[in-house]
């Protein structure tokens, strides 16, 4: 049985949604992810635009403007909810790890 889409987010998905809390374009997203993670995470254009397309189709983000080839995006309320669920899941993983180290 296939898992439901976006029940868990990949690292790239998580960081893209974080960046889209403010309106920005793809180039801005790649730079922000690099800056936020101090270069630890790099998202290439193929991955980025594939994920942006998936997010649009699933109403997690919306297109907010177009200037030539440059498109701007911003997270939707549904996207914020999915981001928050993933954040809570990650915190639970960390708690589980910490508990396992005490024993």
N, C-alpha and C positions, 0 to 999 in steps of 0.2 A: 504494500500500500504506500503510495508516494506521500511524502510529508507536505503539509500545507505551506504554500509560499509565504515567506516573510515571517514565519513563526519565530525563527531566529534569524538574526542578521549577520552577514559576514562582516569582517573588519572594515572592508571598503564601504559597504552599505552604511554601517554605523557612522563612519566619519563623514561621508557625503551628507547624510541627514543632519549631522551636527552643524556642518557648514551652511546648510540651507535654512537655518533658523533666521538668517538674514538673506535678503535677495542677492543672488550673485549668478555669474555665468560659469561655464565649465572650466575655463582657464583659471578663474578665481578659486574655484573649488580645489583644483589640483594644487595650487600654491598654498591655500589655507591648510589643507591636509598635511602637506609637507612641513609647514611652519608649526602647526599644532603638535605634530608628532616628532618634531625636531629631526625630520628626515627618515624616521623609522618606517613610515608607511608611505609608499608612492603608488599613486593610482594613474595608470596610463589612460590616454584618450579613448582607446577601444573599450576598456572596462567601464570608464566613467560614462560614456554616452550610451552604452548598453544598459547600464543601471538606471540612468536618468530616464530612458525610454520605458523601462519596466516600472519605475516609480510613477511615471505619468499615467501609464495604463492602469495602475492600481490605485490611483488617486492619493498617493502619498506625497506628491509634490504637484505644483501647478506652474505652468509657464506664465511669467508675469510681464514679459516684454521681448520684443525682437528689434534689433538694430543691425540691419544687413544680415550677416551670418551669425551674429552673436545673439544667443537666446539667454534670457534670465529666468531663474527658477526660484521658488520658495516652498518650504515645507507646508503641508496642509495640516489641519487639526488631526486628521487620521494618521498622517505621518508622524506628528508629534507623539501621538499615543503609542505608535509602534516603537518609536525611539525610546520612550520612557519604559515600555515593557522590556526592551532589550537591556537598558541600563539596570533595571531591577534584576533581570536574569544574571547579568554579569556580577552584580554585587552578591547574589546568592552563591554563585560559583566561588567567589573569593571567600565567603563565610565557610562554605563546605571545605575548602582547602585548609583554611586556618584551623577548623575543628579537627581535621584529620592529622594535622601536625602536632596537636596537643596530646593525642592519645599515644 
